[in-house]
Amino acid sequence: MLGAVRLPDVTDLVLASASPARLGVLRAAGLDPKVIVSGVDEDAISAGSPEELCLALAEAKAAAVSAKLADALVIGCDSVLELDGVAYGKPSSPETAVTRWRSMRGRTGRLLTGHCVVDVAAGRQVSRTAATVVRFGTPSDDELDAYVASGEPLRVAGAFTLDGLGGWFVEGIDGDHGNVLGISLPLLRRLFADLGVSVTALWR
């Protein structure tokens, strides 16, 4: 049984991410968070599995931003694509993106997003990972070259999007669509509830 429900002002909501897709999902769902980029060195964080890695990164981002604030709900997220038990984030170069896509096409992977919410004033934190199965299409070499040349796959975990040019090359998904965009609304609502916060109180 939860205690008294805290009803924060909308201005108390902070997204610890530079991702325009995450911000777009939250705004479309009635929230209007401030954006404070964490500055966390993602390459400095390691973990034993893809699930543990994306959760550790999400927690690190939320913690870095929370340390700068006195009273806020801070949302930290990080996504990776799991393929053959390996976690793939943003490709480091166009060549890496092409190589990765050639290994992905015609196959199935899991898009994992770690979510962490910190209630700074209460000193409480909750976190969990969401997973969505992604079935990739079979783009030709010419299509892959054109896609990578657009620059889009270099900016996103797994080197693909659903809501951009990459959507042409995804056959389907099993699970939460928003999670593939970078944030799962159903999971986020449950995390808010764990902290005693009603998501409807955050609607602008």
Disulfide bonds with the S-S distance in Angstrom:
none
